[in-house]
């Protein structure tokens, strides 16, 4: 919830993204789920199923009216309008943060398999995409590509083999209107930065000195000379 980033809101197991918001906005504009799906080039059955999934996590979003002089229709609930407002605030916050901070780690390539390199860095071994062969590199990834986890619920190294995994301690939290920048010490005078929503921050109960595990996909990580 990136100019190449995308706004997302987490609701339990469901992630509300721009496609979901477009569907709700279309329902609001057309006052019909069927017409909304048609306007977006989606099937009614899939649009209906998606609304049901979202409502299971978020509560009622679309109020359906059957029959009557106007033939019935669908309208957004206040719950849905609050969700759209939250999403709009997050989009605005991300837009103001167009220059997302990048994490940069110096390191040496110790293994390479095609375009995927393993780099030894002060934060440990990191998997990164490397298009041009080199031994001494800089590993970079964006702060909004970092996901923070409670150590007691984080995926294990085996379960997250496609992700880089850092264990660390929160040293600083800079809270904005809808987002928060979290600085995590991962040892050897090395820090990484995560850009998360304030909702995620509250859900994880993260504060200064909290122990966290940070993960970032190998495909979101670059090694360049």
PENOR-V871869 format. One record per residue. N is the residue number from 0. PSI is psi in whole degrees, -180 to 180 (* if undefined). NEAR is the number of other C-alpha atoms within 10 Angstrom. Layout:
BEGIN
N;PSI;NEAR + N;PSI;NEAR
END
This chain:
BEGIN
0;*;25 + 1;*;17 + 2;-35;10 + 3;39;5 + 4;158;15 + 5;139;14 + 6;140;19 + 7;143;18 + 8;136;18 + 9;131;14 + 10;92;14 + 11;-123;9 + 12;-9;9 + 13;142;14 + 14;120;14 + 15;119;19 + 16;-174;15 + 17;-33;16 + 18;-38;10 + 19;-42;17 + 20;-40;17 + 21;-38;15 + 22;-46;20 + 23;-40;25 + 24;-35;17 + 25;-39;20 + 26;-42;22 + 27;-41;19 + 28;-39;14 + 29;-11;16 + 30;37;21 + 31;127;20 + 32;-38;25 + 33;-46;19 + 34;-35;18 + 35;-46;24 + 36;-43;22 + 37;-42;14 + 38;-31;13 + 39;-1;13 + 40;30;9 + 41;159;14 + 42;147;12 + 43;-42;15 + 44;-41;12 + 45;-40;11 + 46;-43;20 + 47;-43;13 + 48;-38;11 + 49;-41;14 + 50;-42;18 + 51;-43;16 + 52;-44;14 + 53;-40;18 + 54;-31;16 + 55;-31;14 + 56;-30;14 + 57;-11;16 + 58;180;13 + 59;132;16 + 60;-35;22 + 61;123;23 + 62;123;13 + 63;133;14 + 64;130;14 + 65;142;10 + 66;-155;8 + 67;178;8 + 68;-40;6 + 69;0;8 + 70;11;8 + 71;-176;12 + 72;-166;19 + 73;141;20 + 74;152;19 + 75;144;19 + 76;168;16 + 77;-33;13 + 78;-43;15 + 79;-40;22 + 80;-35;15 + 81;-39;12 + 82;-45;18 + 83;-37;18 + 84;-42;12 + 85;-42;15 + 86;-41;21 + 87;-39;15 + 88;-39;17 + 89;-43;22 + 90;-43;20 + 91;-41;16 + 92;-42;18 + 93;-36;22 + 94;-37;16 + 95;-17;10 + 96;45;13 + 97;-34;13 + 98;86;11 + 99;134;17 + 100;142;15 + 101;145;16 + 102;131;17 + 103;125;18 + 104;128;21 + 105;146;17 + 106;178;22 + 107;134;19 + 108;125;23 + 109;-18;12 + 110;155;13 + 111;131;15 + 112;97;9 + 113;-124;10 + 114;2;12 + 115;121;18 + 116;152;24 + 117;123;20 + 118;130;25 + 119;118;20 + 120;169;17 + 121;-19;16 + 122;4;21 + 123;-173;16 + 124;135;17 + 125;133;24 + 126;136;27 + 127;152;26 + 128;129;21 + 129;113;23 + 130;-32;13 + 131;118;10 + 132;135;15 + 133;157;13 + 134;-50;16 + 135;121;16 + 136;170;20 + 137;128;18 + 138;129;26 + 139;146;18 + 140;154;23 + 141;148;22 + 142;-30;20 + 143;-4;21 + 144;-5;20 + 145;132;22 + 146;132;17 + 147;143;24 + 148;149;18 + 149;129;16 + 150;-29;15 + 151;-16;10 + 152;5;8 + 153;149;16 + 154;146;16 + 155;168;11 + 156;-37;12 + 157;-37;8 + 158;-21;9 + 159;46;14 + 160;-24;13 + 161;5;14 + 162;148;21 + 163;143;21 + 164;125;26 + 165;130;22 + 166;133;18 + 167;-173;22 + 168;134;20 + 169;128;21 + 170;-23;15 + 171;143;15 + 172;123;18 + 173;107;10 + 174;134;15 + 175;-165;11 + 176;-49;11 + 177;-11;18 + 178;168;21 + 179;138;18 + 180;120;20 + 181;123;22 + 182;129;20 + 183;126;27 + 184;124;21 + 185;22;20 + 186;162;14 + 187;42;9 + 188;32;8 + 189;135;14 + 190;153;19 + 191;159;22 + 192;137;24 + 193;137;24 + 194;113;24 + 195;165;21 + 196;155;24 + 197;-28;17 + 198;-43;15 + 199;-39;18 + 200;-45;19 + 201;-40;10 + 202;-38;10 + 203;-10;14 + 204;50;10 + 205;134;18 + 206;177;15 + 207;138;13 + 208;3;13 + 209;141;15 + 210;133;19 + 211;163;23 + 212;127;22 + 213;134;24 + 214;151;21 + 215;136;24 + 216;142;18 + 217;-35;20 + 218;-14;15 + 219;5;16 + 220;135;22 + 221;142;21 + 222;118;31 + 223;152;17 + 224;*;14
END
